[in-house]
Amino acid sequence: KAQEIDCKVTVDMQNLTAESRENISNFSKNIEDYINNYRWTRDDFSGDKIKCSFDIFFQGSPSENSYVAQVFVGSQRRIYKSEKSSGVIRLLDDKWEFTYTRNQPLYHNAFQYDPLVSFIDFYINLILAFDYDSYKLLDGTIFYQQALDIASKARSGGGSSSGWDTKASGTYNRTQFIEEIMNQKYKVVREALYFYHFKGLDLISRNKTKALENVFKAIESIGNFQKKINERSIFVKAFFDTKYLELCDLFLDYTDASVYDKLSKIDPSHQKNYDEYKAKRK
């Protein structure tokens, strides 16, 4: 388990003017330093750092020092006794608005909303929470709570126009996402996330058959939950958007040949991929 964050930040500025690009020429390094040089937890763990990434695609600069961006946030964790890693978070946030001036110092302030820093803090807390949950049952709660606190401050501090409004349209909304995770009825999805990683992936090196059985049990648990609530869930969608390719690969030599049909019923949005891998088994 990691004791620090190891984050890589990339930026795409092709939609910006030369002047706007010049203003944010050091932006990626500034964000990287802000994330990687801060102690986010009080815990000391041995092992690898949590690998994560922020891929920032600037959409424009409506006014001086003002920016609009889409951000792909990703994190991964090492699989026990393996050179492979598993994606834990893969989220596309398309509504980040903030102001930035060149060489602007970035400071942590848990008590005040800031369009730039609070956005970063929100996702780092999510990354930590998912990582902790993947090793110990419901262990990420404190970080989810901190992310929820940030979302609450954002909505009361004028952040509703920059992706914090729960009424915003689109398939992903960061406030709805964290509210779902912290809702008690979604506890089963968090439990499945732990079972998938710690009782599933981390067992592969010792007992692959049992490990894959546990992975599928976790998927079935989420599928049964989705059927029960019978409503669109950002949390469940994010899980399968992160895991579907890994699932495709994991079950290529699984004993149950119908596993891809079952995956398609549980996660119909990726049926095409499951069908492709089903064909590879023949």
Buried (B, 14 or more C-beta within 10 A) or exposed (E): BBBBBBBBBEBEBEBBEEEBBEBBEEBBEBBBBBBBEEEBBEEEBEEBBBBBBBBBBBBEBEEEBBBBBBBBBBBBBBBBEEEEBBBBBBBBBBBBBBBBEEEBEBEEEEEEBBBBBBBBBBBBBBBBBBBBBBBEEBBBBEBBBBBBBBBBBBBEBEBBEBBBBEEBEEEBBBBBBBBBBBEEEBEBBBBBBBBBBBBBBBBBEEEEEEBBBBBBBBBBBBBEBBEEEEEEBBBBBBBBBBBBBBBBEBBEEBEEEEBBEBBBEBBEEBBEBBBEBBEEEE
